[in-house]
Structure formats: structure tokens, C-alpha cells
Amino acid sequence: MPQMSDVDGTPAANNEAATELLGTFGQSKRYRATGSHRAAISKAHRMITTKAELNRYFEMIDRRVPIGVSRFIRWLRIPSSFAVRLAIAVLLILGGIFSFLPILGIWMLPLGLLLIAQDVPFLQKPLVGGFAWAEGKCQSLRAKWRDR
């Protein structure tokens, strides 16, 4: 059982409210989890947030592409499509790297990275951070152009 402590640092191990808190993920105002329990909660929250952000970027792509492409991307995201998703992600990344050639484009790189990040957890956080940075830069450039 993880150690619980009061907000002011006094032990609360024998308190029924502290014991009851274990299932609430530290949402109580008076008591909070310490040690490994808090780290596990924090890691789970970050993973949920990162997954939600990845899903938001997939939804943005989904709204901007034709219906057939949208259906194909949704099919690629199904767990049973792992092998095809991996192959297409690698091809899209290579196409994005060689975007200076005709037909290929830089748009292929972020889509390939999104597809591969769905299966590679350690890529998710940096990828979401990079996309958030690029999205912020685009919004600030739009605002500057609008205000001219």
C-alpha cells in the first residue's frame, strides 16, 4: 500500500479517507499520494494526454482529406493493421525525406511519423511537442498576417 501524507506533511496512513483515496488518483484536496503511486498516476495522465493529442492530430488530418483517404487512415489505425501501418509509415517518412523530388512532398513526413508513433510510445511525447510547437508558430504567423 503506498504511503499517504497530509498536505502539510503529517502521516495519514491510519486515516480511512487516505485509504479510500487510493482509487481516486489523488484528486482529493486534503490527501495526496506520495512515492511510486504518484509517479504512476502522473505517467498514466501524461500517456492519456499524449494519446489524446495524437488523436486530435489524426482528427485534423481526417477533416482535411478526401473521404476515401480518411477511411484508409482510419483503417490503418486499427490495431490489426500493424504490419501495413508500419510499412506505409516507413514509406511516408522516406517520401518526406526525399520531398525535393517531384510527386513526393513534405506532407508525407508528419503523417508517417504520426502513424509510427501510434506503435512506438517513446516517440509520442516528442512528436506531440513538435506538432504543438509547429501549430503555435502557424497560428502566430496567421495572426501577424491578419493584423497587417
C-alpha positions in Angstrom: 0.0 0.0 0.0 1.6 3.4 -1.0 2.3 5.9 1.7 -0.2 8.7 2.0 0.6 12.1 3.5 -1.4 15.1 4.6 -0.9 18.2 2.5 1.2 19.7 5.4 3.4 16.6 5.5 2.0 14.7 8.5 1.5 11.0 8.0 -2.0 9.9 7.3 -1.5 6.1 7.0 -4.2 5.2 9.5 -6.8 7.6 8.2 -9.8 5.9 6.5 -10.1 8.8 4.0 -6.4 8.2 2.9 -7.1 4.5 2.4 -10.2 5.3 0.5 -8.3 7.8 -1.7 -6.2 5.0 -3.4 -8.9 4.6 -6.1 -9.4 8.3 -6.8 -6.0 9.0 -8.4 -5.0 11.8 -5.9 -8.0 14.0 -6.7 -8.7 14.8 -3.0 -7.9 18.3 -1.8 -6.7 17.2 1.6 -4.8 14.0 0.9 -2.5 13.1 -1.9 -0.5 10.0 -2.9 3.3 10.0 -2.4 6.1 8.0 -3.9 5.6 5.4 -6.6 1.8 5.8 -6.6 2.1 9.5 -7.5 4.6 8.7 -10.2 2.4 6.0 -11.7 -0.6 8.4 -11.7 1.5 11.1 -13.3 2.8 8.8 -16.0 -0.7 7.5 -16.8 -2.0 11.1 -17.0 0.8 12.0 -19.4 0.1 9.0 -21.6 -3.6 9.7 -21.7 -2.9 13.4 -22.6 -0.3 12.4 -25.3 -2.7 9.8 -26.8 -5.5 12.4 -26.8 -3.2 14.9 -28.6 -2.2 12.3 -31.2 -5.9 11.5 -31.7 -6.5 15.3 -32.2 -3.9 15.5 -34.9 -5.3 12.4 -36.6 -8.8 14.1 -36.5 -7.3 17.3 -38.0 -6.0 15.2 -40.9 -9.3 13.3 -41.1 -11.2 16.6 -41.7 -8.9 17.9 -44.4 -8.5 14.8 -46.7 -11.0 13.2 -49.1 -13.4 10.6 -47.7 -11.6 7.7 -49.2 -8.2 8.7 -47.8 -9.9 9.3 -44.4 -11.3 5.8 -44.4 -7.9 4.4 -45.3 -6.2 6.3 -42.5 -8.9 5.1 -40.0 -8.3 1.5 -41.2 -4.6 1.9 -40.8 -5.1 3.0 -37.1 -6.9 -0.3 -36.3 -4.5 -2.5 -34.2 -4.9 -5.4 -36.6 -3.4 -3.3 -39.4 0.0 -3.1 -37.7 2.2 -4.5 -40.5 0.6 -2.4 -43.2 0.7 0.7 -40.9 4.4 0.2 -40.2 5.2 -0.3 -43.9 3.2 2.7 -45.0 4.7 4.8 -42.2 8.2 4.0 -43.3 7.4 4.8 -46.9 5.8 8.1 -46.0 8.8 9.1 -43.8 11.2 8.2 -46.7 8.9 10.1 -49.1 9.0 13.1 -46.8 12.8 13.0 -46.6 13.0 13.0 -50.4 10.4 15.7 -50.7 12.6 17.7 -53.1 11.8 15.1 -55.8 8.6 15.6 -57.9 5.4 13.9 -56.7 6.8 13.4 -53.1 6.1 16.1 -50.6 7.0 17.3 -47.1 3.4 16.5 -46.0 4.4 12.8 -46.0 6.8 13.2 -43.1 4.4 14.2 -40.4 1.8 11.7 -41.5 4.4 8.9 -41.4 5.6 10.0 -38.0 2.1 10.0 -36.7 1.4 6.5 -37.9 4.7 5.1 -36.5 4.2 7.0 -33.2 1.0 5.1 -32.6 3.0 1.9 -32.0 6.2 3.4 -30.6 5.4 5.1 -27.2 8.7 6.9 -26.7 8.2 8.9 -29.9 4.7 10.1 -28.9 5.7 12.8 -26.4 8.4 14.5 -28.6 6.2 14.2 -31.6 3.3 15.9 -29.9 5.6 18.6 -28.6 7.0 19.2 -32.1 3.5 19.3 -33.6 2.3 21.7 -30.9 5.3 24.0 -31.5 4.6 24.0 -35.3 0.9 24.6 -34.7 1.7 27.5 -32.4 4.1 29.0 -35.0 1.5 28.7 -37.7 -1.1 30.4 -35.6 1.2 33.3 -34.7 2.1 33.7 -38.4 -1.6 33.8 -39.3 -2.2 36.4 -36.6 0.7 38.5 -37.9 -0.6 38.3 -41.5 -4.2 39.1 -40.4 -3.1 42.1 -38.4 -1.1 43.7 -41.2 
